[in-house]
Amino acid sequence: MNPKFFLCILLFTLQCQVVSNKPNGTQLESNEFSEWAGLSNDDPVHKREMDASWNKLITTKDLITEYLKQKDYHPNVKTVVYPFSGIDVLNLFSFFPKCQNYILFGLEDPGYPSKYSELSEKEKSIVKSGIRNLSDHLAGRNYFTYRKMKEETKKKELNGAYPVFVAFLKRMGKEILGSKEETISGKGIIYKGFTLLLYDTKLNKKESLTYFKIFLIGNEGIPGDGLYEYFANLGEFGVFTKSAEYLFHGEKRKDFRDLLLKNATFVVQDESGFPIRFFPEESWKRSMFGRYEKSWNLSGAVTPENQPELIKLSKDTNDQILPFPFGYGFLGTKDNRQSAVLVFEKK
């Protein structure tokens, strides 16, 4: 082959790669993102109310960050999966700040792509109202309720979780470099979602956040159903879950639970996540931050398993009360006396 011709082909190939990897964000999107987050001065009311709730949320985030520095806590994983997440990016990034890939799934429609620019001013105000309502909701208890998320994200103007994710991420100092639609094809079903390419301006690192709408009815996690292939191919990863309504208790979602735990090496959760019986001491280092006394029977949720091992772990650890709310303990006590963070690290 002629050397000059080969050089031209090489340069053309490299140029194509650069073009294909170029983020698809636009200045219009950037302006919209700042507007959603309440970081622009175009809507003083939205900005003021978002500032108020995020002052509380960032205070909680800083409390978690400083607290974990005092503990033997080292989540050395590149990828973390957050089942039943809703739009709770704040807790996820607080407990896993150094990951590269964040994968979440919940019951909310993705809402991607957004058609915000086509809305009337009245419709845009409904979008921003939904974002700050969810921001206030999270600030008040440090978890979302499904009812509130459904109420807001089902509004046709908001049209899903995407604008809320973007607003929250921007508030956390993340720059949105680009985005794309994601799908997982299963047997007669397609799970829809999106990926956001991020740059953390405080930690100076690139990240990706992927969200899917996935409703687990109990027969997922077997070869050929799409979800099995997607999660099995992630390699080793961490898992974060809280306020999970005890959905992994009992045997209804056994296959999917086993699928996640097969490659999990570092798990952070409250007591409503995986039962402690899946983390035997001979295979896992088990830690508890805070205190556990009991689980909570929630209306319409799975009945929690009896876990005497958790009570023993709490007594043996005899830790101080958490300085921040975590899980359903806040629901029953209105304070942090029964908030507990469970950390399981594979030996």
N, C-alpha and C positions, 0 to 999 in steps of 0.2 A: 504493500500500500504506500502511496506517495506520502512522505512525512508531513508536507503542508496540509494535505487533505485530512490526514489523521488528526493533526492539531486543530483544524477547523471543527471536526466532529467532536473532539474532546471539549473544546470551548462551548460549542452549542449545547452539549449534554449538561455541562456545569451550569450554563445559563438557565436551562430548563429546570434544573433542580432548585436553583435559587428562586425562580418564579413560583414553582409549585410549593415551596416552603414558606413563601411570603405570607404573613398574616393577612386575613381578609377583612380586618377592621377598617373602618372609614372614620373620617373626622365627624361625620354626622352621628355615627354610632357612639363615638367618644363623648360627644356633647349630650347624647341621650343618657349614657351611663352616668355621667356626673349629675344630670338632672334627677335620675332615679334615686341616686345615693344622697341627694340633698347637699351636694358639694358645690353647686352653682348658686348664683344669686338671683336666678330668674324667678324662683318661687320662694319668697322669704318665709312663708308659713311652713312649707314642707321642710326647708332647711332648718328652721328653728326646732321643729318637733323631732326631726331625725337627729339633730345634735343632742337633744335631751335624752333620747333613748340610748344613743350610742355612747354617751358619757357613762351611763350605767353599764352598758355591755363591755366597753373597753376596760372599765374598772374591774369587772369580773374576770376578763381575759388576763389582765395584769396580775390579779390575785392568783389565778391558776398557774401562770408562768413562774411567778416567784415562789409559790408553794412547791412546785415540782423540782425546782433547783435545790431544795433542801432534802429531797428524797433520793433514794437509790432508784432512779428512773431513767432508762436509756432505751427508747424505742428505735433501735437501729434497723429500720426497714425502709425500703424505697417506695413501696406501694402500701396504701392502707384502704380497706374496704369498710364502709359505714352502712350496714343494713338498717332499714326503717328510719332513715335519716331525716326525712323532711328537708328543711332548708337550713339545717343547723351546721353551718360552716364554722361558726365561731368556736364552738367546743372542739370540733375536729382539729382545726389548725392549732388550737391551744395545746392539745395533748400530743399532736404529731406535727410539730413546726418544721421539721427538716425533711419531710418526705418529698418525693418528686411527683408521684401520681396519687391523686385522691379520687376514689370511686365511691359514689353514693347511690342509693336507690330508695325510693319512697313511693307514696301513692299519688302524688301530685302530677298533673300533666306537665310535660316539659315546657310547653309554651314557646318552642323555638321553631323558626325564627320569630322575633317580635315584629309586629306591624305598627309600632308606636308612632312612627312619623306620619301614618295615614289617619290617625285619630284626630277628632276635634279637641279643642281645649278642654271641654267638659269631660270628655272621655279620658284625656290624659290626666286630669285631676283625680279620676277614679283609680287609675293605675297607681299614682303616687300615694293616694290615701291607703290603698291596699298594702303597699310596701311599708309605710310607717305604722299601720295597724299591726302588722306582723312583727315589726321591730319592737314596738311597745310590748307586744305579747311575750316575746322572748326575754326582754329586759326584766319583766316582772317575775319570771319563775325559772329562767335558764333552760326551758324546754318548750317545745310547741305541743299543742293539742291538735289532733287530727281534725277535729270539728272546726277550729279556727282557721287552719291552713286551707281546708276545703272551702270554707265560706269565702275566703279572699281570692284564692287562685282560680276558683271556678267562675269568677266574674269574667264575662266575655272580653272586657277591656284589658284586664290583666292577662287572661288567657294562659295561665300556667305559672310555673315556678321561675322561669328564666330571668325576668326582670328583677325578682327578689334576690336570686343568687348574685346577679351582677351588682346590685346596689350594696349588698352586704360585703361582697368581696372588695369593692371599691372602698368602702368604709374601713376595711382592714388594711388598706395600703397596697392592694393588689392592682396592677395594671392589666387590662384585658388586651392581649396581643392579637388574639384571633379566636374564632369559634367555628364549629362544624356540627352537623347533625350526626347522630349515632343511632344504630339499630342493632338489635340482636334478634335473629330469626329463629323461632322455635317451631314446634309442631302446631300449625294452624294459628300461630300468634306471632306478632312482631312487637318487641319491646322497644319503645322509642326513647331517645334521650339526646344529649348533646355533650360536647367537650369544649371547655374553655381553656385556652392557652394563656398562662398567667406569668407575670413577673412580679416578684415580691420586692418592693422598693426598699424595705427595711433589712431584709436578709440577703438581698442581691442574688436571687436565684430564680431560675425558671421552674415552673410547675405546670401540671395539667390537672383539671378537675372535670370529672365525667359524672353525669347524673342520668339515671334511667328511671322511668316509671315501671315498677315491678310489683305486682300484687301476688304474693305467695299463697296459693290456695291449699297447698299441701302435697302436690305430686310433682314438684319441680326438683331438679338436681340429679336427673338420671341421664346417661349418655343419649345424645340425639335430641335433647330438648332445647338446645341453644344456650341456655343458662349454664348447663354443665360444661360445655366446651369453653365458654367465655371465662368463667371463673377458674376452671382447671388450668387454663393456659396462662394465668397470671404469674405462675411461679410462687415463691414464698412471699407472704404479705402479712401486714398487721391487720387487726380488726378493731374497730371502735364502735361501740353501741351503747345507747342509753335511752331510757324512757321507751323501751321496746315492747311494752305490754305483754311481756313473758311469752312472746311468740315462738321462742325456741325451747320452751318448757314442754314436757309431754313428748309425744311421738308423731304428731301430725306433720311436722315439717322436718322430719328426721333426715331425709336424703339431702336436702339443701343444707341443713345444719352440718351434716357430716362433710359435705363438699367444702364448706368454708373452713372447717377445723382441720381438714386434711393438710392444707398448705399454710395454715396460720402459725406464726412463730411468736407473735406478741399480741396479746389481747387486752384491751382496756374497756371496762364496762361498768355499769351499775348492776344491782342484783336482778334486774329484769332482763338481762341478756342471756348468755349461756349458763345453764346450771353448773355449779362447781364440780359436779361429779365427772365432767368431761376434762378436768384438769388434775389428774392424780399427781400426788407429790413426787412420785418417782420419775415423772416425765416433765413436770412443770414447776418453776419457782412461783409461789403464790404469795401475793402481797395485798394488803388492804390499807387504804388511806381513809381515815374517818372511822365511822362506826356503823355496825349493822345490828338491828334487833329483830326485824321481821320484814316480810314482803307484804304487798298491798293487793287486796282483791278489788280490781277495778271493774266497773260496770261494763259488760260486753267484752272484756278481755279474757285471755287464757288464765285459768286458775294456776297460780304459781306453785311450783313444787316445794315441798318441805325440805329445807336445807340446813340441817343441824351443823354441817361442816362449816357453813358461813358464820354461824353463831360462835363456834369454837375459834375460828380464825380471828374473829373480831375480839374475842376475849384474850386470846394469846397475844395479839398485836397491841391491844390496849392503846390505840392511837388517840390523839386529840380530835376534837370536833373540827370538821372541815371549815375553812373560812369562806366557803362558797357553796351554794346549793348544787346538788348533783343527784338526779334521779327522783323517784317518787316519794322519798322520805320527806321532802319539803311539802308535798301535798297534804300529808297527814298531820305534820307538826308545825307548819308555817315557819320553821327555822331549819338549821342544818344539823340538828342532833342525830338524825338518822340518815344522813347523806354519807355514802360510802363509794369510793372508787376502788374497783378490783383490778389488779394487774397480774396477768398470767404470762410468764416468759418461758418459752420452751428451753429445756436444758440441752 
